[in-house]
Amino acid sequence: MNIKLNPQSILTTFLFVIGLLVIANLFGIYARFNLDFPHIQSVIRLVDVDTEMNVPTLYSSFAMFVASALLALVGYMHRLRKESSFPWFGLAFIFTFLSIDESSEFHEMLVGPVRDTLHTSGVFYFAWVIPYGLLAIVLGIAYFRFLLNLPRNILGLYVLSGCVFLAGALGLELIGGVIAQQSGTDSFIYAMSYTCEETLEMVGIALLIYTTARYIVQVFPGTQIEFVKSK
């Protein structure tokens, strides 16, 4: 069986799923503040993008794994050409870690220890943003020259996807920290804040997947993913 990559169809599919998840989340927020049906909290938890171990978390973890797999595929194809492949495999590892982190809540486990150690509040109320933000800066510096060597259209798309993702994962998380400390994590304004945050994260990953698929089509034209039976 051969699979041909169609970047536009991939992006459309992921954005469609994201749209459904956001609509379901907004319904959950409405239900939380306006409805009082039996077991409604179980339904809300199932679709809440700020709750771990549910449908949105499963989607986000899967999307990051897809991004990792495509990046690893690019690295493998460059290796076959005897070209530099390490940066691609490095990115694949990073998104594998993020995929695991998304489902395991590892970054959430850092909040208490970092907050207690550094006595953070306000924009750093969710203190995990400090180590992860520093890591993002280090990775940005390490990959700067690598990015500049990419085709210009691909470079622009990768920068866009990274900015969208980080605007949600770090930017709105900082704002959400202020809101959470002042209004509480059960407030409506905080619910809208994390909805915007998680939406940007999901769209950023979708753009990353699209860009990587487009890179494969552009740099390795005619590439097909083939599955064969082992002898």
Secondary structure, 3 states (H helix, E strand, C coil): CEECCCHHHHHHHHHHHHHHHHHHHHHHHHHHHHCCCCCHHHHHHHHCCCCCCCHHHHHHHHHHHHHHHHHHHHHHHHHHCCCCCHHHHHHHHHHHHHHHHHHHCHHHHCHHHHHHHHCCCHHHCCCCHHHHHHHHHHHHHHCHHHHHCCCHHHHHHHHHHHHHHHHHHHHHHHHHHHHHHHHCCCCHHHHHHHHHHHHHHHHHHHHHHHHHHHHHHHHCCCCCEECCCCC
